[in-house]
């Protein structure tokens, strides 16, 4: 990582001005994200080239002004000319010029830094828009999720595993994640795994993201320049240590020295002035300096441990202030961003963060070596800084949430960018009545050029689907598509569908069961426990959306069918919405026994050479099977194929399974 910018460069001001309101940067004729990204990246690269030219120029100007500081006095001393004294003007002029050019040079460097980071964020967006596998910032969150305050339904590890939240390679979290801080990942994980359960909070969050989505310049500026927080994690920890160090004069036992650090410097100054008038006073001056040295050594062992944690957080405070200034430069009218912006403004506009920055910058005088030693000896610098810091920390609570506030911005920016990338997606319409429908829904982790849209409609008169079909026909993908889009609709994300209508749902799944050696659980026992949870929670409000893929597939076929039939009968009678995929024809016959349940299926086309699938869901029960055909295509010996077909015909399995 290069040096972290600590100023507010010109290019940042320009970019924020472009983004002054949530709706400013885009109109209804919004460009496709790929087109916008390509154009903006090219424009930024041109700007970076211009800035590098300026950087070189200011670097030369800075060098020239520094040279002026030396050459002026040289001529003033050595030139034998009446006007030689005028060369002494080079000192103030050179100093002012050097300061100006150093600042301008740093501003230009910072502008290049911000634009380069913004282009990095644009590159990630272009990757996610391609049909190739997207390389995420991080595909998983290693820490526990931090959940939102609004009423929500927490997905369990079962649901997050079933819906590929943190899978290696293609994962929902990896697709959406643009966070770099630990808190950012935790909060994003919480936002994604906690579907909201009330219409108003869902609509508010969706509107907040919809407004941000129209402002891609702001989104990419923020996402790109959050990356430095990955290198500031240790400083966040140091900030917590510093806040817990309890800067307190009484607690440190230093209050009894208050007269000393108050009056000794004054006595020193009085004697210094007297020394210029009467040199005999310089003897007393030496005594005062000696007293100061002794006093400084006495208190140093108590002061330095209290100040030490603050020495390493200067970069964090500077960059956090800059990041929050950017985040709050536009107006927010919907929750949760409206409240988040208000919290951020309290931190940066009520002099809390600026005052703390000022105190920390004073502490950093310790790095100046001899200068610090002189200033501290004569004026008790460290203890005065400590007093100043103690006053600032009366507002300590406002600093304790800094990391979480930064993380919230990162997480919400990630969510809004996901909606921007999902250009053709739609926000779910949240209904007050019990209904759930998806029109032409697709799976977000499949390449856009390889997806097939499917629809579903669940309502009180048709609230459960039994889905049959042979292997690889699309059943599991369909179930995950429904689960993911129902989740996206409740967390403020665009769904991957032409339109989704839904009431708030409690999402539960049983799609992918694994044994657990640590818990001494078999595959079958793990599935038994998950379905028991679904049974226990199947009634009540909000409505359950239960998604099951071949229940009890971990046991023998006779018991599997018997258990599946009765569990499904119980669930389907509970009033919730359910989808279940099956290979058992007995399960499809439930449709005739229970009201409001319908059969649907996927099918394939078989010929001598291969099997083809259209991945479209149809009404009715599946009538084909393909397991032995797949073995044949994979080159199994003909003897195995022939005997398997003969055994199948003998046992009349065709009457029982697909």
C-alpha positions in Angstrom: 0.0 0.0 0.0 1.2 3.5 -0.8 1.0 6.3 1.6 -2.6 6.9 2.7 -3.9 10.3 1.6 -4.6 12.7 4.4 -5.8 15.7 2.4 -8.9 16.4 0.4 -7.6 16.5 -3.2 -9.2 18.5 -6.0 -10.3 15.4 -7.9 -12.3 14.2 -4.8 -14.1 17.5 -4.6 -14.9 17.3 -8.3 -16.2 13.7 -8.0 -18.3 14.5 -5.0 -19.8 17.6 -6.8 -20.8 15.2 -9.6 -22.6 13.2 -7.0 -24.3 15.9 -4.9 -27.6 14.2 -4.8 -28.5 10.5 -4.9 -30.2 11.0 -8.2 -27.8 13.4 -9.8 -25.5 11.3 -11.9 -28.0 9.2 -13.9 -31.3 9.9 -15.6 -34.0 7.6 -16.7 -32.0 6.9 -19.8 -29.3 5.2 -17.7 -26.4 3.7 -19.5 -25.7 0.0 -19.3 -23.1 -0.6 -16.6 -20.6 -2.1 -19.0 -20.8 1.0 -21.3 -20.5 3.4 -18.3 -17.6 1.5 -16.8 -15.6 1.4 -20.1 -16.2 5.1 -20.8 -15.5 6.2 -17.2 -12.4 4.1 -16.9 -11.0 5.6 -20.1 -11.8 9.1 -18.9 -10.2 8.5 -15.5 -7.1 7.2 -17.2 -6.8 10.3 -19.3 -7.2 12.4 -16.2 -4.5 10.4 -14.4 -2.2 11.1 -17.3 -2.8 14.8 -17.0 -2.3 14.6 -13.2 1.0 12.8 -13.6 2.2 15.7 -15.8 1.2 18.1 -13.0 2.8 15.9 -10.5 6.1 16.2 -12.3 5.7 20.0 -12.7 5.0 20.5 -9.0 7.9 18.3 -8.1 10.2 20.5 -10.1 8.7 23.7 -8.7 9.2 22.2 -5.2 12.8 21.5 -5.9 13.4 25.0 -7.4 11.8 26.7 -4.3 14.0 24.5 -2.0 17.0 25.6 -4.1 16.0 29.2 -3.6 16.2 28.8 0.2 19.9 28.0 -0.1 21.0 30.2 -3.0 19.5 33.4 -1.7 21.4 33.5 1.6 24.6 32.5 -0.3 24.4 35.6 -2.5 23.4 37.7 0.4 26.5 36.7 2.3 29.0 36.5 -0.6 27.9 39.0 -3.2 29.8 42.3 -3.0 27.0 44.6 -4.1 24.8 47.2 -2.4 21.6 45.3 -3.2 22.8 42.0 -1.8 20.6 42.3 1.3 17.6 41.9 -1.0 18.6 38.2 -1.5 17.5 37.6 2.1 14.0 37.8 0.8 14.5 34.4 -0.7 14.1 32.9 2.7 10.4 33.9 3.3 9.5 33.7 -0.4 11.2 30.3 -0.8 9.6 29.0 2.3 6.1 30.1 1.3 6.7 28.7 -2.3 8.1 25.5 -1.0 5.1 25.0 1.3 2.6 25.8 -1.5 4.2 23.4 -4.0 4.6 20.6 -1.4 0.8 20.9 -0.7 -0.1 21.0 -4.4 2.2 18.1 -5.2 0.6 16.0 -2.4 -2.9 17.0 -3.6 -2.1 15.8 -7.1 -0.6 12.6 -5.8 -3.7 12.0 -3.7 -6.0 12.7 -6.7 -4.1 10.1 -8.7 -4.4 7.7 -5.8 -8.2 8.1 -5.6 -8.7 7.9 -9.3 -6.6 4.7 -9.5 -8.6 3.1 -6.7 -11.8 4.1 -8.4 -10.6 2.4 -11.6 -9.8 -0.7 -9.6 -13.4 -0.8 -8.4 -14.6 -0.3 -12.0 -12.4 -3.3 -13.0 -14.2 -5.4 -10.4 -17.6 -4.3 -11.8 -16.5 -5.2 -15.3 -15.4 -8.6 -14.1 -18.7 -9.2 -12.5 -20.5 -8.2 -15.7 -18.5 -10.7 -17.8 -19.6 -14.3 -18.4 -16.4 -15.5 -16.9 -16.0 -16.5 -13.2 -15.9 -13.4 -11.1 -12.9 -13.1 -8.8 -14.3 -11.7 -5.5 -12.6 -9.4 -3.0 -13.3 -12.3 -0.5 -15.7 -15.2 -1.0 -16.5 -15.6 2.7 -16.7 -13.8 6.0 -14.7 -15.6 8.7 -16.3 -13.8 11.5 -19.8 -13.9 13.0 -22.4 -11.8 11.1 -23.6 -8.5 12.6 -27.3 -8.4 12.0 -29.4 -5.3 11.2 -31.6 -3.7 13.9 -34.9 -4.1 11.9 -36.9 -7.2 12.6 -35.5 -10.0 10.6 -35.3 -13.8 10.1 -31.8 -15.3 10.6 -30.8 -17.9 8.1 -29.0 -20.8 9.7 -25.8 -22.4 8.5 -28.0 -24.9 6.6 -29.6 -22.1 4.5 -26.4 -20.3 3.8 -24.8 -23.5 2.7 -27.8 -24.6 0.6 -27.8 -21.2 -1.2 -24.1 -21.1 -1.8 -23.3 -18.1 0.4 -19.7 -18.8 1.0 -18.8 -21.6 -1.5 -15.4 -21.7 -3.0 -15.4 -20.1 -6.4 -19.0 -19.0 -7.2 -20.7 -17.7 -4.0 -23.3 -15.1 -3.3 -21.2 -13.4 -0.7 -18.2 -13.3 -3.1 -20.4 -12.0 -5.9 -21.6 -9.1 -3.8 -18.7 -8.3 -1.4 -16.8 -5.1 -2.0 -15.8 -4.7 1.7 -12.2 -4.7 2.9 -12.6 -4.3 6.7 -13.5 -7.0 9.1 -16.5 -5.1 10.3 -17.6 -4.5 6.7 -17.6 -8.2 6.0 -19.5 -9.0 9.2 -22.2 -6.4 8.5 -22.5 -7.4 4.8 -22.9 -11.0 5.9 -25.6 -10.0 8.4 -27.5 -7.9 5.8 -27.5 -10.9 3.4 -28.4 -13.6 5.9 -31.2 -11.7 7.7 -34.2 -11.2 5.4 -36.4 -8.5 6.8 -39.9 -9.4 8.0 -41.9 -6.2 7.5 -42.9 -4.4 4.4 -41.8 -0.8 5.3 -38.1 -1.6 6.2 -37.8 -3.7 3.1 -39.2 -0.9 0.9 -37.0 1.7 2.6 -33.8 -0.2 2.1 -34.7 -1.0 -1.5 -35.4 2.7 -2.2 -32.1 3.7 -0.5 -30.2 1.3 -2.7 -32.2 2.3 -5.8 -31.1 5.9 -5.4 -27.5 5.0 -4.9 -27.6 2.7 -7.9 -28.2 5.7 -10.1 -25.0 7.3 -8.9 -22.2 4.9 -10.1 -19.5 7.5 -9.9 -20.1 7.8 -6.2 -20.4 4.1 -5.7 -17.1 3.3 -7.4 -15.3 6.1 -5.7 -16.4 4.8 -2.3 -15.9 1.1 -3.0 -12.4 1.7 -4.6 -11.2 3.9 -1.8 -12.4 1.6 1.0 -9.5 -0.8 0.2 -7.1 1.0 2.6 -9.2 -0.2 5.5 -7.8 -3.7 4.9 -4.4 -2.3 5.8 -5.7 -0.4 8.8 -7.2 -3.3 10.8 -4.4 -3.2 13.3 -5.0 0.5 13.8 -8.7 -0.2 14.6 -7.5 -2.5 17.3 -5.1 0.1 18.6 -7.9 2.6 18.7 -9.9 0.3 21.0 -6.8 -0.2 23.2 -6.3 3.6 23.3 -9.9 4.2 24.2 -9.7 1.7 27.0 -6.4 3.2 28.3 -8.5 5.6 30.4 -6.7 8.9 29.9 -7.3 10.4 33.3 -5.0 12.6 35.3 -6.4 11.5 38.6 -6.3 7.9 37.7 -2.7 8.2 36.7 -1.6 10.0 39.9 -0.4 13.0 38.0 -2.8 15.5 39.5 -0.4 16.2 42.4 2.1 17.6 39.9 -0.4 20.0 38.4 1.2 23.1 40.0 4.6 22.0 38.6 3.6 21.6 35.0 1.5 24.8 35.2 4.0 27.2 36.8 7.5 25.9 36.0 7.2 26.9 32.3 6.0 30.3 33.3 8.9 30.8 35.7 11.3 29.6 33.0 9.9 32.3 30.6 10.1 35.1 33.2 13.7 34.2 34.0 14.6 33.9 30.3 13.4 37.5 29.8 15.2 38.7 32.8 18.3 37.0 31.6 18.4 39.2 28.6 18.3 42.3 30.9 20.5 41.0 33.8 22.8 38.1 32.8 23.0 37.0 36.5 19.5 35.5 36.1 20.9 32.9 33.6 22.1 31.0 36.7 18.5 30.6 37.8 17.6 29.6 34.3 19.9 26.7 34.5 18.4 25.6 37.8 14.9 25.8 36.3 15.9 23.7 33.3 17.4 21.1 35.7 14.2 21.1 37.7 12.2 20.6 34.5 14.4 17.7 33.5 14.0 16.0 36.8 10.2 16.6 36.8 9.9 15.3 33.2 11.8 12.1 34.1 9.5 11.5 37.1 6.3 11.8 35.1 7.5 10.2 31.9 7.0 6.6 33.1 3.4 7.4 33.9 2.5 9.5 30.9 4.1 7.6 28.0 2.2 4.3 28.6 -1.1 6.3 28.4 -0.1 8.1 25.2 1.6 5.2 23.4 -1.5 3.5 22.0 -2.4 6.8 20.3 0.8 7.1 18.4 -0.1 4.4 15.8 -3.6 5.5 14.8 -2.9 8.8 12.9 -3.4 7.2 9.5 -6.7 5.6 10.6 -8.2 8.9 11.9 -7.1 10.9 8.8 -8.4 8.3 6.3 -11.6 7.7 8.3 -12.4 11.4 8.3 -11.8 11.6 4.6 -13.9 8.5 3.9 -16.8 9.8 6.0 -16.6 13.2 4.3 -17.1 11.5 1.0 -19.9 9.3 2.3 -21.9 12.2 3.7 -21.3 14.5 0.7 -24.7 13.5 -0.8 -28.2 13.6 0.7 -29.9 10.5 1.9 -33.7 10.3 2.2 -34.3 6.6 3.1 -33.3 4.3 5.9 -30.9 2.8 6.8 -28.6 5.2 5.0 -30.3 8.3 6.4 -29.5 7.3 10.0 -26.0 6.1 9.0 -25.3 9.5 7.4 -26.5 11.3 10.6 -24.2 9.2 12.8 -21.3 9.9 10.5 -21.9 13.6 10.5 -22.0 13.7 14.3 -18.5 12.1 14.2 -17.0 14.5 11.6 -19.0 17.7 11.9 -19.3 18.2 15.7 -15.5 18.4 16.0 -15.3 15.0 17.6 -13.0 13.3 15.0 -11.2 16.6 14.1 -10.4 17.2 17.8 -9.1 13.7 18.3 -7.0 14.0 15.1 -5.6 17.3 16.5 -4.6 15.6 19.8 -3.0 12.7 18.1 -1.0 14.9 15.8 0.3 16.7 18.9 1.3 13.4 20.4 3.3 12.6 17.3 5.8 15.3 18.2 7.5 12.4 20.1 8.8 11.2 16.7 10.8 14.5 16.2 13.6 13.3 18.6 15.6 16.3 19.9 12.9 18.8 19.2 10.4 16.8 21.3 13.0 16.4 24.1 13.6 20.2 24.2 9.9 21.2 24.0 8.8 18.5 26.5 11.6 19.5 29.0 10.8 23.2 28.8 7.0 23.1 28.5 5.9 19.6 29.6 4.5 18.9 26.2 3.3 15.3 26.8 1.4 16.0 29.9 -0.3 19.0 28.3 -1.3 16.8 25.3 -2.6 14.3 27.8 -4.8 17.0 29.4 -6.1 18.0 25.9 -6.8 14.4 25.0 -8.7 13.8 28.3 -11.0 16.7 27.3 -11.6 15.3 23.8 -12.4 11.9 25.2 -15.4 13.2 27.2 -17.1 12.3 23.9 -15.5 8.8 23.9 -18.7 7.0 22.9 -18.7 8.7 19.5 -15.3 7.2 18.7 -16.1 3.6 19.9 -18.4 3.0 16.9 -16.0 4.3 14.2 -15.1 0.9 12.9 -18.7 -0.2 12.8 -19.8 3.0 11.0 -17.1 2.5 8.4 -18.2 -1.2 8.0 -21.8 -0.2 7.5 -20.9 2.1 4.7 -18.8 -0.6 3.0 -21.6 -3.1 3.3 -24.3 -0.8 2.0 -22.1 0.3 -0.9 -21.5 -3.4 -1.8 -25.3 -4.0 -1.8 -26.0 -0.9 -4.0 -23.2 -1.9 -6.4 -24.7 -5.4 -6.7 -28.0 -3.8 -7.7 -26.1 -1.6 -10.2 -24.4 -4.7 -11.8 -27.8 -6.5 -11.9 -29.0 -3.9 -14.5 -31.9 -6.0 -15.9 -33.0 -7.2 -12.5 -36.1 -5.8 -10.6 -36.9 -5.0 -7.0 -39.5 -7.2 -5.5 -42.9 -5.8 -4.8 -43.7 -6.5 -1.2 -47.4 -7.5 -0.8 -49.7 -7.3 2.2 -51.4 -10.5 1.1 -50.1 -14.1 1.2 -48.6 -14.6 -2.3 -45.2 -15.4 -3.8 -44.5 -15.3 -7.5 -41.4 -15.0 -9.7 -41.6 -14.3 -13.4 -38.8 -15.6 -15.5 -36.4 -16.0 -12.6 -32.8 -17.1 -13.1 -29.9 -18.2 -10.8 -27.4 -15.3 -10.2 -24.4 -17.5 -10.0 -24.8 -19.0 -13.5 -23.3 -17.1 -16.5 -25.8 -14.7 -17.9 -25.5 -16.3 -21.4 -26.4 -19.8 -20.0 -29.4 -19.2 -17.8 -33.0 -20.2 -18.6 -35.8 -18.3 -17.0 -38.5 -20.1 -15.0 -41.6 -18.9 -13.2 -43.5 -19.9 -10.1 -46.6 -18.7 -8.4 -47.6 -19.7 -4.9 -50.9 -18.5 -3.2 -53.4 -19.9 -0.8 -55.1 -21.9 -3.6 -51.8 -23.3 -4.9 -49.3 -23.0 -2.1 -47.1 -26.1 -2.6 -45.3 -27.6 -5.6 -44.1 -31.1 -5.9 -41.3 -31.1 -8.5 -40.3 -34.4 -10.3 -37.8 -35.0 -13.0 -34.7 -37.1 -13.8 -31.1 -36.4 -12.8 -29.5 -33.1 -14.1 -32.8 -31.9 -15.5 -32.7 -28.6 -13.4 -34.7 -29.4 -10.2 -32.0 -28.3 -7.7 -31.0 -25.2 -9.7 -34.7 -24.2 -9.8 -35.1 -24.7 -6.0 -32.0 -22.5 -5.4 -33.2 -19.9 -7.8 -36.4 -19.6 -5.9 -34.6 -19.4 -2.5 -32.1 -16.8 -3.6 -34.6 -14.5 -5.3 -36.9 -14.7 -2.3 -34.0 -13.7 -0.1 -32.9 -10.9 -2.4 -36.4 -9.5 -2.4 -36.3 -9.2 1.4 -32.8 -7.7 1.8 -33.2 -4.8 -0.6 -31.4 -6.4 -3.5 -32.8 -6.6 -7.1 -34.1 -10.0 -7.9 -32.9 -11.9 -11.0 -36.3 -11.9 -12.6 -38.6 -9.9 -14.8 -40.7 -9.3 -11.6 -41.1 -10.8 -8.2 -44.2 -10.3 -6.0 -44.0 -11.6 -2.4 -45.1 -11.2 1.1 -42.4 -11.4 3.8 -41.3 -15.0 4.2 -39.3 -17.1 6.7 -37.0 -19.0 4.4 -36.0 -22.5 5.4 -34.2 -25.0 3.2 -33.1 -28.7 3.1 -31.1 -28.9 -0.1 -27.6 -30.0 0.8 -27.1 -32.1 3.9 -23.6 -33.1 5.1 -22.5 -35.4 7.9 -20.7 -33.8 10.8 -17.9 -35.8 12.4 -17.3 -33.1 15.0 -20.9 -33.3 16.3 -21.0 -37.1 15.7 -23.9 -36.7 13.3 -24.5 -38.9 10.2 -25.9 -37.5 7.0 -29.3 -38.9 7.8 -29.4 -37.5 11.4 -28.4 -34.1 10.1 -31.3 -34.1 7.7 -33.7 -35.4 10.3 -32.8 -32.4 12.6 -33.2 -29.9 9.8 -36.6 -31.2 8.8 -37.6 -31.3 12.5 -36.8 -27.6 12.6 -39.0 -26.9 9.6 -41.8 -28.9 11.2 -41.6 -27.0 14.5 -41.7 -23.6 12.7 -44.1 -24.4 9.9 -47.0 -22.5 11.4 -47.3 -18.9 12.5 -46.4 -15.6 10.8 -44.8 -14.6 8.6 -45.4 -17.4 6.2 -42.7 -20.1 5.9 -41.2 -20.7 2.5 -39.8 -24.3 2.9 -37.6 -25.7 0.1 -36.7 -29.4 0.2 -34.7 -31.4 -2.2 -35.5 -35.2 -2.0 -36.3 -35.6 1.7 -34.5 -38.4 3.7 -32.3 -39.3 0.8 -29.8 -40.6 3.4 -31.8 -43.8 4.2 -33.3 -46.9 2.4 -36.0 -46.3 -0.2 -38.9 -47.9 1.6 -38.4 -45.9 4.8 -37.5 -42.8 2.8 -40.8 -42.9 0.9 -42.9 -43.6 4.0 -41.2 -40.8 6.1 -41.2 -38.4 3.2 -44.9 -38.9 2.6 -46.0 -38.2 6.1 -43.6 -35.3 6.8 -44.6 -33.6 3.5 -48.3 -34.3 4.4 -47.8 -32.5 7.7 -45.9 -29.6 6.2 -48.3 -29.1 3.3 -51.2 -29.0 5.8 -49.5 -26.2 7.9 -50.5 -23.3 5.7 -47.0 -22.4 4.5 -45.5 -22.2 1.1 -43.4 -25.3 0.1 -41.4 -26.7 -2.8 -40.1 -30.2 -2.7 -38.2 -32.1 -5.4 -38.5 -35.9 -5.6 -37.7 -39.0 -7.5 -40.5 -40.9 -5.9 -43.8 -41.3 -7.7 -45.6 -41.9 -4.4 -44.8 -38.4 -3.3 -46.3 -36.9 -6.5 -49.5 -38.7 -5.6 -49.9 -36.4 -2.6 -51.4 -33.9 -5.0 -54.6 -35.9 -5.2 -54.8 -36.3 -1.4 -54.1 -32.7 -0.2 -55.7 -29.5 -1.4 -53.8 -26.6 -2.8 -50.8 -28.7 -4.0 -49.7 -29.2 -7.6 -47.3 -31.3 -9.6 -44.6 -29.8 -11.8 -41.6 -31.4 -13.6 -38.5 -31.1 -15.7 -37.8 -33.3 -18.6 -35.0 -34.3 -21.0 -34.8 -35.5 -24.6 -33.1 -38.9 -25.1 -31.6 -40.3 -28.2 -28.9 -42.9 -29.0 -26.0 -40.5 -28.7 -26.8 -38.1 -25.9 -29.3 -36.5 -23.5 -30.4 -32.9 -23.9 -32.2 -30.6 -21.4 -34.2 -27.4 -21.9 -34.3 -26.7 -18.1 -37.9 -25.5 -18.4 -40.4 -26.3 -15.7 -43.7 -27.8 -16.8 -47.0 -28.7 -15.2 -47.7 -32.4 -14.3 -45.6 -35.4 -13.3 -42.3 -36.4 -15.0 -42.5 -39.4 -17.3 -38.8 -40.1 -18.1 -35.7 -41.3 -16.4 -32.0 -41.1 -17.4 -29.7 -42.6 -14.7 -28.7 -45.7 -16.7 -28.4 -43.6 -19.9 -25.9 -41.3 -18.1 -23.8 -44.4 -17.1 -23.9 -45.5 -20.7 -22.7 -42.1 -22.0 -19.9 -42.0 -19.5 -18.5 -45.2 -21.0 -19.6 -47.8 -18.4 -19.1 -51.4 -19.7 -22.0 -52.7 -21.8 -22.4 -55.6 -19.5 -23.2 -53.3 -16.6 -25.7 -51.3 -18.6 -27.6 -54.4 -19.9 -27.8 -56.1 -16.5 -29.0 -52.9 -14.8 -31.7 -52.5 -17.4 -32.8 -56.1 -17.0 -32.8 -55.8 -13.2 -34.9 -52.6 -13.4 -37.4 -54.2 -15.7 -37.6 -57.3 -13.5 -38.2 -55.4 -10.3 -40.7 -53.1 -12.0 -38.9 -50.0 -10.6 -40.3 -47.9 -13.3 -43.5 -47.8 -11.5 -42.0 -46.3 -8.4 -39.1 -43.9 -9.3 -38.1 -41.5 -12.0 
